[in-house]
Amino acid sequence: MKKYKLPNDQIEDLVSMGGCLATDRITVDGCKVGYMYRDKPINIDDSGWRFFAGDEDEDYMADNDNHGVYAVNTIVNYDRDIIGLLNEPIGSEYERDDYTGKFKKAITH
């Protein structure tokens, strides 16, 4: 059983926008979101957002025990810096700048 960094009684109602995928690097290890993108939702409850610390590799992501589906509100409680980006459209990608700590559009190849 996973031991989450934030207990349920510390989760505040901050946003209401459905579900997302997030890795244990955020919810268990307590890392800030380092990379996020918005995909086409897979169902009516899915916001399309996917959140990563940014250091997860393919092997880590291949293990389904290392990530899960959460309410976007839960991830906002782990990292409030993402709030201003949540209404960005499908296809949006952001990464945290190592120097400023602020989000910038991700450069994809």
C-alpha positions in Angstrom: 0.0 0.0 0.0 1.3 3.4 -0.9 2.1 6.0 1.7 1.2 9.4 0.2 3.1 12.5 1.1 -0.1 14.4 2.0 -2.7 12.7 4.2 -6.3 13.0 2.9 -7.2 15.4 5.7 -4.7 17.9 4.3 -6.2 18.0 0.8 -8.2 21.2 0.3 -10.8 21.9 -2.3 -9.0 24.2 -4.7 -10.1 23.3 -8.2 -12.8 21.1 -9.8 -11.9 19.7 -13.1 -11.9 15.9 -13.1 -9.2 13.3 -13.1 -5.6 13.1 -14.3 -2.6 10.8 -14.3 0.3 11.6 -11.9 3.4 9.7 -10.8 4.4 8.5 -7.4 7.4 10.9 -7.6 4.8 13.6 -6.9 2.2 11.9 -4.7 4.5 9.6 -2.7 7.9 11.2 -2.9 6.6 14.8 -2.7 8.4 16.2 -5.7 7.0 19.3 -7.5 5.6 18.9 -10.9 8.4 19.2 -13.4 6.7 18.4 -16.6 3.0 18.4 -17.5 1.0 18.0 -20.7 -2.7 17.9 -21.7 -3.8 15.0 -23.8 -7.1 14.3 -25.3 -9.3 13.0 -22.5 -10.0 9.2 -22.6 -13.4 9.6 -20.9 -15.8 12.3 -19.5 -14.1 12.3 -16.1 -10.6 12.8 -17.5 -9.2 16.3 -17.7 -6.5 15.1 -20.1 -3.7 16.4 -17.8 -0.6 14.2 -17.1 1.8 15.2 -14.4 5.4 14.1 -13.8 8.3 15.2 -11.6 10.3 15.1 -14.9 12.9 12.5 -13.9 10.8 9.4 -14.6 12.3 7.2 -17.3 10.7 4.5 -19.5 11.3 1.7 -17.0 9.7 3.7 -14.2 6.7 4.5 -16.3 6.3 0.9 -17.5 5.6 -0.2 -14.0 1.9 0.7 -13.4 2.5 0.7 -9.7 4.5 4.0 -10.1 1.6 6.1 -11.2 -2.1 6.4 -10.8 -5.3 8.3 -11.6 -6.1 11.2 -9.2 -8.4 14.2 -9.1 -6.6 17.2 -10.5 -7.5 18.9 -7.2 -5.2 16.4 -5.4 -2.2 17.2 -7.6 -2.9 20.9 -7.1 -2.5 20.4 -3.4 0.9 18.9 -4.0 2.0 21.8 -6.3 -0.1 24.9 -6.5 2.2 26.3 -9.2 0.2 24.4 -11.8 -3.2 26.2 -11.1 -2.6 29.0 -13.7 -2.0 26.4 -16.5 -5.0 24.1 -16.0 -7.2 25.8 -18.5 -4.7 25.5 -21.3 -5.9 23.5 -24.3 -5.3 19.9 -25.3 -1.8 19.6 -26.7 -0.3 22.0 -24.2 3.1 21.0 -22.7 4.9 22.7 -19.9 8.2 22.1 -18.0 9.6 23.8 -15.0 12.6 26.0 -15.7 15.6 24.7 -13.6 16.8 28.3 -13.0 13.6 30.3 -12.3 11.4 27.5 -11.0 8.6 28.8 -13.2 6.8 26.9 -15.9 7.6 27.5 -19.6 6.3 25.9 -22.7 8.1 22.6 -23.3 10.2 22.2 -26.4 9.3 19.0 -28.1 11.2 17.5 -31.0 
